[in-house]
């Protein structure tokens, strides 16, 4: 919606948004993104971490933003302390989680009928043994259903899956730069019917 002319053939599968540390106090903002450091990862990056919003020569703007904002902070962990490690580990975690396959196995797939949020949550918790954070676009005016927009998995510093728990008064760092059109994603309501679209109209 933000750049309809540029979003050609959007992927019909879940892709990566980013790998975000919770606390961002030790970030090296002078450590600039250099695409040559991840040249070995580019085919996977284009497939699993595509930038569907910005047309740039190599479509690296999204990755640069994620590195500048989150990667430079995540790099305090030895396992993520280079661009190659940061992007490579995010791809590895994405493949390990294998969200597309999990949802399909649970019978949850894009549909014109609505889901109950509890059914989606239960399927994910059953599969992964932890509770992810599911984020939605709220209903548009005159509509009754929220639209599923993002599924966030949480990891310990050892990169083991853990429950996503947010304190009610905690501002969510992931939300700050996460706007789709004029709507913002927020944690899905447990009571609203949930639309899982095959394509964003």
N, C-alpha and C positions, 0 to 999 in steps of 0.2 A: 504493500500500500504506500510505503514511504517513497519508493522510487519504482513505480510500476514499469517504466520503460526499461529499467535495468535488470529487473528480476526475471530473467528469461529461464524457463524450465526450472523452477525451484525444485529442490530435491524432495522426493516423496518418502523421506525417512528422517528420523531424528538425527540432528547434527550437533556439533559441539558449540556452546557459547563461550565457555572459558573455564579456567582452573583458577579459583580465587582463594587466596588465604583470608582467614577471618580477620586477622589483625594486621594492619598495614603501617606499622610504625617504622620499620626499617627498610625503606625502599630506596634503591639507588637510581634516582631519576636521571642520572647522567649516562646510564648504560643504554645506549641507543639500539634499537632493533636493526638487525642486519640479516636480510633474507638469505644471504649466502651460507650462514651458519646452519640453516635448516634445509639446504638444497636436497639432501637425501630424503627428506620427509614430504617434499612438495606434492607428490601425487596423492598421498594419503591426506595431506592438509586440504587439497582442493576438493577431495571427495567428502571428507568427514567434518571439515571445519571451514565450509565455504563462506565467502562474503557475498551475500545476495543483494546488498544495498549499494555498494560503491563500485562504480566501474573505474578501475585504475589499471595501468598497464599489466601488472602481474597480480592484481587483486590482493595486495598485501596490506591494505589500510586497516582492515579489521584485526589482523594478526599483530600489526604494529601497536594498535590501541591496547590489545589485551596484554602484550608484553610490557608496554610502558606503564600501564595502570596496575596490573596484577603480577606479571611475571617477575618484574624487578623486586617485588616484595616476597614472592614465593621463593626466590633464589637464596633466601637465608637458609633454606633446607639444602643439605648437601645433594640430595637426590634430584633437586631441581635447579642446581646452581649454574646452569648455562642455558642459552636459548635452545640448544639442541635437546638438553635434558627436559626442560620445561614443556616444550611442545611435544616431544617424543613421549613423555610420561602421560600427558593429557590424552594423546591418541591411544596409548596402551590401556589406560583406565576406561576410555570410551569403549574399546573393543572388548575388554573384560566384562564390563557391565552389559553390553549387548542388548540395549533397551528395546530396539526394534523387534528382535526375536522374542524377548520376554513377553512383550505386550501381545504379540501375535499368538504365542502359545496360550496366553490367558484368554484368548478370544476377544481381546480389546483392539479394535482396528477402526480406522476412519470410517465414519458412517453418517447418514443423514438423520438417524434416530439418536436419542440422548442416552447418556450413561449416568449412573449414580456415582458421585465422587467416591463414596465408600467402597464401591466395587473395584474401582481403579486402585485405590489405596491398598485395599486388602490383597489384591493380586500382586502388587509390587512388593509389599511387605512379606508375603508368603514366599516370593521368589528370591528376594535378596536378604531376608532376615533383618532388615532395617527399614525405617520409615523415611522415604525421601520427602522433599518439599515440592508440592505440585502447585504451579502458578498458572493463573488464568487471566484472560481479559474479562472484565465484568460484562454483564449483558448490555447490549446497546439499547437505546430507548425503544420501548415497545416490545422488547424481546424478554424471554424468561430465562434463557440459558446462558451460562458462562461458557467461554471457549478456552479449552486447554491450550497453554502457550509454552510452558517450559517445565521440565522436571529436573530438579536439582538434587544431586547426590552429595552426601557429606562424607569426608574422610578424616581419619586421625592424621597426625603428623607422620605416622608410619605408613600412611596411605592405605589404611584398612577402612572398609566401609563402616560407618557408624550412623546412628539415628541423627536426623536433622532436627534440632530443637532450637527454636528461636524464642528468646524471652520477649514478652509482650512489649516491653518498652525499648527494646534494642532496635536501633535503626539498622536496616538491612543494607550492607554495603553493595550487595548485588543489585539492589533496586535502583541505585542512584543513576546509572547510565542506561537504564533498561526501559526505553519507551518505544512502543510500537504505534506509529501514527500519533494520535493525540491521547491514546489510551495507555495506561500503565498496567503492567502485570502486577498482580498481588496474589497472596496465598489464596487458593481456591476456597470457596465456601463449601462446607460439607452438605448443605441442604439444597443448593441450586442444581437443577439438571445441568449436565455437562455435555457440551458439543465438542467432538473430536473430528475436525473437518479433514476431508481428504485434500482440499486445497483451500488456501485462504482466498476468499472472494474479494 
